Amino acid sequence: MGQKVNPRSLRLKITRTWESLWYAEKNFGDFLIEDVKLRRYIMKKIKTSNDLKKVDISDIKIRRFQDSVNIYIYASRPGLLIGKKGKDIEQLREELQKLTPKKLNLNINEVRNTEIDAKIVSQNIARMIEGRISYKRAIKQAISSAIKNGAKGIKIEISGRLAGSDIAREEKFKEGSIPLHTLKADIDYAHYEALTQYGLTGIKVWINKGIGTMSKEDTAKDQPELLTKR
């Protein structure tokens, strides 16, 4: 059943770390719901803003402390998020602050090699499909760019009313190697949806970045913070 497992969660502490870097003995559910609301607000803000539509989000990590919440956004074009003299990022921070009673700190980090980042690749494909570019052309372009930039393999699945067909179907595209059981293989995975005139089109992307493991220093640095009280 290896093909049914999310490769990101399967490789926690081996090739990647958690997205929420905290754990709590009490109020765990409250903190978790708050994290979901913060992430959803950020994604909705970027997707609905005309100025931020070209910004792709790779990851949103949240680290909690007793009196503060730190959010780390990994984006393809951080300059657009930050705005002139940091005006836009400060406005976003103020809006997010309304969702949590604790002091909120916002940090923006740039993703450099976007061609082999599964989340950014899936968002790029969705944007091209929504722009009425052929899904086959968008996928072939994504595969070519990933392989040229060092990916050992890439697999893309797309489903929906492709090219306006009356019946929904699924198509798969693959180049290179995507091992399912090799835990040391750094497999990046993402799922995204494109909204077209024919309905939603689902896009799944797997990218094999090669063999790699987290160092002991990285593992220790990314250990979740224990929260004993709110």
N, C-alpha and C positions, 0 to 999 in steps of 0.2 A: 504493500500500500504506500510505497515511497512517493508515488506521484500525487498522493492526496495531501501530503504534509506541506505546510507553509515553510519554505526553506529558511526564512529569517528566524522564526521561533525555534526551529530545529537546531540551529547553530548558535544559540545564545551561549556566551562565555567561551565560544570556540573561535568564531570569526567576527562576531558582533556583540554589542551590549544592548541593554534595555533602552526603551524610549522614555520610560518614566523611571527616574533614578531615585526612588524612595520606596519605603514600605512602612506600614503603620500597624501597631497592635490594636488601636481603636480608630474609629472614624474612617476606616479604609474605604468604604463605599462612598462617603462624602468626598474624599480626596479624588477618587477615581472618576466620579461624575464631573467634578470640577475640571479635571484634566481633559476629559472629552469635550466639555463646553469650550475650553480655551483653544483646543486644536480646531474644532469645528468653526469657531469664530474667525480664526486666522485664515483658514482655507476659504471660507465664504467671502471674507473681505477681499482677498486677492482675486477670486474668480469673478466677483461682481463689479470690481473697480476697473474702469477703462484704462487708468494709468498703470495698473499692476497686472494686466492680463498677460503680459509677456514674461512675468516672473514665474519660475517653476520652483516648487518646494520639494526638496529631497527628504528632509527630515525635520521633525519638531521634537526636541528633547526637553523634558521638564524635570528639574531637580528641586526638591522641596527641603526647606529648613524649618526650624521652629517658628521663626518670625518672618520668613520671606519665601517667595517662589521665583525661581530663575528659569526663564524660557530661552532656549537656544534654537534659533531658526536657521536652517541650512538651505540657502537659496542660490539659484543660478545667476541672478542679477541683483546683488544686495544694494547697489546704488539706487535702484528704483524704489526699493523698500524704505531706505533711509531718507531719501528726499534731500532737498536743499537745506544745508546746515542742520540736518537731523530733524526737520520739522515733521515729516511724515511718520517717522518711527516713534516720535514722542506722542503724536496723536494716537497711534495704534496702542502704545503702552497705556495711555489714559483710558482708552476704551476697554482694554483687557482688565485693567485694574478694577472695573466695576463688577467683574465676575468672581473676584476673590477678595476676602477681607484682609489678606496678608499683603505686605509690600511686594510689588511685582517688579522684577528686573528683566529687561529684554535685550538679548544679544543676537546680532546678525552675523552669520558666517558664510563665506563664499564657497560654493562647490565648483571646483576647477574643471575636472574631467567629466563634464555632463553627459558625454556620449556613452558612458558605461554606467550611468546611474539609472537603475530601473524605473524609479518614480518619475524622474525627469523625462526619460525616453517615452514612457507611457503618456505623460501629459503633452509632450510634443506631437505624438501621433494623434491624440485626441484633438488638439488644436488644428492640425492639418485636415483631419476629417471634417471637423465643424466648418472649416473654410472651403469645403466642397472639393478638396483634393482627393484623388483616388486612394482608397485605403491600401491597395497593393503598392502604389508608388511610395506612400508614406512609410510603410513597413520595410520595403526594400531599402529605402534611404536610411532608416534607423539601423537596420542590420549591417549595412555597408559601413556606416560611421562607427558602430561599436567594434567591429572587427579591426578596422584601421587604427583604432585607438587602444588596442591591446586586449580586447575581450577574447577569452579562449572559446567562447560559445555564446549563442543567444537564441532564445526561443520566444516566439510571440504567438499568442492565441487571440483571435478576434471573433466576436459573436454578435449577432443581431441581424437586422434587415440590411445586409451588405449590398451596397450599390442600388438600394431601393427595391430589392427583391421582395416578392409577396410573402415568401416564407422565410422565417429567420433560420440562419444556419451558422455553423462555426467553421473557421479555417485556421490552420496552423502553419507557421513558418519557422524553420530552424536552420541554423548554420553553426558548425562546430560542435563542441561537447558540452552537455549539461548533465553532469552526474547527479543522481538522486540520493545515493547512499554514502558518498564520500563526505564525511562531516568536515574535513579540513578544507574542502573546496569552498571558496568564498562565492556563494550563489546569492545574488541580489534579486529580489522579487517585488513586483508591484502590480496593483490592479487599479484601473481608472476607467471612467465612463465618459463617452462623448455623446453630447446631445445633438442629434441631427433632426432633419425634417421628417424622418421616418421612425423616430423614437431613439431609445438609448442603445448605444453600441458599447459592449464591454471589451476592454483591452487588458490582457495579462502579459507581463513581460518577465522573463527569467534571463539573467546575465551571469555568466561564469567569468569571474575575475582571476581565476587561477587558485593555486594552493596558498593559503595564508591563515595564520592563527594570531590571536591577540597575545601580546606579551604580558608577563606577570604585572608589570608596572601599569599597563593600560587597564587590566582587569581590576587591580586594586583602586585605581583612580575612579573607575566607573561603578564602584560598589554603591548600591542604593543607600540613602540616608534614612536612619531609623527615626520615626516621629513618634514620640511617646504621648504627646498632648497637642491639642489644637491651640 
